[in-house]
């Protein structure tokens, strides 16, 4: 940067021929910076030997004038000098999380011999997520681990997941026969929420899930059948 | 100029494409919320008999007449696996099956039933519900699927024999009860 400054300065200053030899020391001091190119006009004048020496009393005055000129002459690069970049490593971790709370934790059914029974209460599901992504999806599933036996009496008599249905937020009842990342053939997808940065990468929602069991065609013996419905979400 | 036009198309397209390309990231699974389900199927035996309208008999002074229609009975049950049989009975509450209400009666011995077209028999067999009945069926259960089952329809053809009763002309009414029992 300093080299460029000297070069431009020389290009724009008109020097009297008789003063070049006196000026030379100042230029030499300036040209010591790497990359300095001596102006062609200056070189010619010095080689010709025609320049006259300044009177000794004028030397400080000339230097002062030149100093003022250098100071006032606009420079392309100005005074900007950039240092090397200093790297500071930053590490900020926002853990991804998806949390589900469901209540009540138990639902009962008064089954009939050959028909449909509705669960005692709907399940309220609260889903919260913090997902540090630009965009993606949060998908929630309800599922049984086994399609063949969503509920069982423990004596070999089972209610398959296909005979259990769920109604999400009052929608139509759907049998647990779908596929999810957690169970194949015994799931239903509750919702698929699109996530967009700044809008809902962190959010909470509450939904309801009503359940029904159909004993039609099952020929179940009288008894108590128990099972566990799992609710789980996945962000991706 | 050509470059500028291309840029107007390409640059926004790239921005849109970048916006919809999912970032490479791992899946995050939530905790699992568990809902315990308990479904109870209680024991039950249900009998449905038709017709709902009364079965009528056009009696004759001394002979046998059939009822206006057969009784049709469907018996269904859901039973615990500890049960071994289901029995269906048809019976009258007393020895007098029908009465005119003034002391003139038709006893159960003069009323017969034919189950599913078999030979008719009087309602004089003792059962869990009295001494004036007959067994319609005795179904053993135990195999898979038999604990929750519907039997029938079974038919009972009724007949009244007035022979020897010397009944006065009148209207005689009575109630035939049909009931099942699981053992």
Interface residues (C-beta under 8 A of the other chain):
Chain A: X96 X97 X98 X99 X100 X101 X102 X104 X105 X106 X107 X108 X109 X110 X111 X112 X113 X114 X117 X119 X123 X125 X127 X129 X131 X133 X134 X135 X136 X140 X150 X151 X155 X157 X159 X164 X181 X211 X213 X215 X218 X219 X220 X221 X222 X223 X224 X225 X226 X227 X228 X229 X230 X231 X232 X233 X234 X235 X236
Chain B: X19 X20 X22 X23 X25 X27 X28 X29 X30 X31 X32 X33 X34 X35 X36 X37 X38 X39 X40 X41 X42 X43 X44 X46 X76 X77 X78 X79 X80 X81 X144 X145 X147 X148 X149 X150
